Amino acid sequence: NFKAVELHVDSTIVVLAICSTGSGSMCGRSLVEKIRRLFHLDREVVVRHSYHEANQCADALANLGCLRGYD
């Protein structure tokens, strides 16, 4: 039920693909379109580029979540 979300991505190419209005390349188009549709739900979304090294805490938590699996 969040009304505002800030998304930090460590790839400038991904940020550009998500934020641009063009269709871009065929590679990953389906995923990018799904992400864009999520943005149109009833919430404010801000996409920002963050260097991987500057976001070590989030990276560690994401890796931990992947290791734990689905309980």
C-alpha positions as CSV (number, residue, x, y, z in Angstrom):
1,N,0.0,0.0,0.0
2,F,2.9,2.4,-0.6
3,K,1.9,5.6,-2.4
4,A,5.5,6.6,-3.3
5,V,8.4,4.3,-4.4
6,E,12.0,5.2,-5.1
7,L,13.7,2.6,-7.3
8,H,17.5,2.6,-7.4
9,V,19.1,0.7,-10.3
10,D,22.8,0.2,-10.8
11,S,22.6,0.2,-14.6
12,T,22.2,3.5,-16.5
13,I,21.0,1.5,-19.6
14,V,18.2,0.0,-17.6
15,V,17.2,3.4,-16.1
16,L,17.1,4.9,-19.6
17,A,15.1,1.9,-21.0
18,I,12.5,2.2,-18.2
19,C,12.2,6.0,-18.3
20,S,12.3,6.6,-22.0
21,T,9.1,6.8,-24.1
22,G,10.5,4.9,-27.0
23,S,10.1,1.2,-27.7
24,G,13.9,0.5,-27.7
25,S,15.4,-2.8,-28.7
26,M,13.6,-6.1,-28.7
27,C,15.9,-7.4,-25.9
28,G,13.9,-7.1,-22.7
29,R,11.1,-5.1,-24.2
30,S,8.4,-7.3,-22.6
31,L,9.9,-6.8,-19.1
32,V,10.3,-3.1,-19.6
33,E,6.7,-2.8,-20.7
34,K,5.5,-4.7,-17.6
35,I,7.6,-2.4,-15.4
36,R,6.1,0.7,-17.1
37,R,2.6,-0.6,-16.5
38,L,3.4,-1.0,-12.8
39,F,4.3,2.7,-12.8
40,H,0.8,3.6,-13.9
41,L,-0.8,2.1,-10.8
42,D,-1.9,4.5,-8.1
43,R,1.5,5.5,-6.8
44,E,4.4,7.8,-7.5
45,V,7.6,6.1,-8.8
46,V,11.0,7.7,-9.1
47,V,13.8,5.8,-10.9
48,R,17.4,6.7,-10.0
49,H,20.8,5.4,-10.9
50,S,22.9,4.3,-8.0
51,Y,26.3,2.8,-8.3
52,H,26.5,-0.8,-7.0
53,E,29.3,0.1,-4.6
54,A,27.2,2.9,-3.0
55,N,24.3,0.6,-2.4
56,Q,26.0,-2.4,-0.7
57,C,23.4,-2.7,2.0
58,A,20.5,-3.2,-0.5
59,D,22.7,-5.6,-2.5
60,A,23.4,-7.7,0.6
61,L,19.7,-7.8,1.5
62,A,18.7,-8.8,-2.0
63,N,21.4,-11.6,-2.1
64,L,20.2,-12.8,1.3
65,G,16.7,-13.0,0.1
66,C,17.8,-15.0,-2.9
67,L,19.6,-17.5,-0.7
68,R,16.7,-18.0,1.6
69,G,14.3,-19.0,-1.1
70,Y,10.5,-19.1,-0.5
71,D,9.5,-20.4,2.9
